[in-house]
Amino acid sequence: MRILRILLGNYFLLFSLVNLIGTYTCIQGFNRNQDRFWHLLSILLAVFFSGFGAIFALAWWSNWREWVSARRWAVAASLLSLLMLQVIPLSFFYVKRWSVFCEQERALGIPTAIGVVVLFIFSLPNNHRSATTGRNP
């Protein structure tokens, strides 16, 4: 089970990198646009992407180091990833309507299924090392 948790923890690393790219893109958008509204929107999105990326990075790091808090970080990151994977198709639904929503849902079906599996695996009880002592509880 330990190896499975470490492998599935890489799911969080992937999301952290995606959020890092999102932060970079928002900062680049801030530099290109001159409108105040787009400046504010770019800053807000960069802050959200940075925060989400930090949560995913902490979930990955704590799982990799097998800290006691790894389960809590992993469950929080799993719920956040599922939320992100559902907001993307919903945003397309409001912009382009039903056909694009269905296409996005099909495209994001596998990551959503992986997110559900990760949430299930990390919600099972485990024996992680203590962050301070390095010993099993």
C-alpha positions in Angstrom: 0.0 0.0 0.0 2.9 2.3 0.7 4.2 2.1 -2.8 0.7 2.7 -4.2 0.4 5.8 -2.1 3.8 7.1 -3.2 2.9 6.5 -6.9 -0.5 8.1 -6.6 1.1 11.0 -4.8 2.8 11.9 -8.1 -0.7 12.9 -9.2 -0.4 15.9 -6.8 3.0 16.7 -8.3 1.4 16.9 -11.7 -1.3 19.2 -10.5 1.3 21.3 -8.7 3.2 21.7 -12.0 0.0 22.6 -13.9 -0.8 25.3 -11.3 2.8 26.6 -11.6 2.3 26.9 -15.4 -1.1 28.6 -14.7 0.6 31.1 -12.4 3.3 31.9 -15.0 0.6 32.3 -17.7 -1.3 34.8 -15.5 1.8 36.8 -14.8 2.5 36.9 -18.5 -1.1 38.1 -19.1 -0.5 40.8 -16.6 2.4 42.1 -18.5 0.6 42.0 -21.9 -2.7 43.7 -20.9 -3.1 47.3 -20.2 -6.7 47.2 -18.9 -7.1 47.5 -15.1 -9.7 44.8 -15.0 -7.4 42.3 -16.7 -4.6 43.3 -14.4 -6.7 42.6 -11.3 -8.0 39.4 -12.8 -4.5 38.2 -13.6 -3.3 39.0 -10.1 -6.2 37.1 -8.5 -5.8 34.1 -10.8 -2.0 34.0 -10.1 -2.7 34.1 -6.3 -5.2 31.2 -6.6 -3.0 29.2 -8.9 0.0 29.7 -6.5 -2.1 28.7 -3.5 -3.5 25.6 -5.2 0.0 24.7 -6.4 1.3 25.0 -2.8 -1.4 22.7 -1.5 -0.6 20.1 -4.2 3.1 20.4 -3.6 2.7 20.0 0.2 0.5 16.9 -0.4 3.1 15.4 -2.6 6.0 16.3 -0.3 4.4 15.1 2.8 3.4 11.9 1.1 6.8 11.3 -0.3 8.4 12.0 3.1 5.7 9.9 4.8 4.7 12.5 7.4 1.8 12.0 9.8 0.0 14.9 8.1 0.3 13.4 4.7 -3.2 11.9 4.7 -4.8 15.2 5.5 -2.9 17.0 2.8 -3.7 14.3 0.3 -7.4 14.3 1.0 -7.5 18.1 0.8 -5.5 18.0 -2.5 -7.7 15.3 -3.9 -10.9 17.2 -3.1 -9.3 20.3 -4.6 -8.3 18.4 -7.8 -11.8 17.0 -8.2 -13.2 20.5 -7.8 -10.8 21.9 -10.4 -11.6 19.0 -12.8 -15.3 19.8 -12.5 -15.1 23.6 -12.7 -13.3 23.4 -16.1 -16.2 21.7 -17.9 -18.8 23.9 -16.2 -17.0 27.0 -17.4 -17.1 25.6 -20.9 -20.8 24.9 -20.4 -21.6 28.5 -19.7 -19.5 29.7 -22.6 -20.2 27.3 -25.4 -23.1 25.2 -24.1 -23.8 21.5 -23.9 -21.8 20.0 -26.7 -18.5 21.5 -25.5 -19.4 20.6 -21.9 -19.7 16.9 -22.9 -16.4 17.0 -24.8 -14.6 18.4 -21.8 -16.2 15.9 -19.5 -15.0 13.0 -21.7 -11.5 14.5 -22.0 -11.3 14.9 -18.2 -12.9 11.6 -17.3 -9.7 9.7 -16.7 -8.1 12.4 -14.5 -11.4 12.6 -12.6 -11.4 8.8 -12.1 -7.8 8.9 -10.9 -8.7 11.7 -8.5 -11.5 9.5 -7.0 -9.1 6.6 -6.7 -6.5 8.8 -5.0 -9.2 10.2 -2.6 -10.2 6.6 -1.8 -6.7 5.3 -1.2 -5.6 8.2 0.9 -8.7 8.1 3.1 -7.8 4.6 4.2 -5.9 4.3 7.5 -2.1 4.2 7.2 1.1 4.3 9.2 3.1 7.3 8.3 6.3 8.4 10.0 6.2 11.2 12.4 7.4 14.5 11.0 9.5 15.3 14.1 10.8 11.9 15.2 10.9 10.0 12.0 9.5 6.9 13.7 6.2 5.1 13.1 3.5 6.0 15.6 
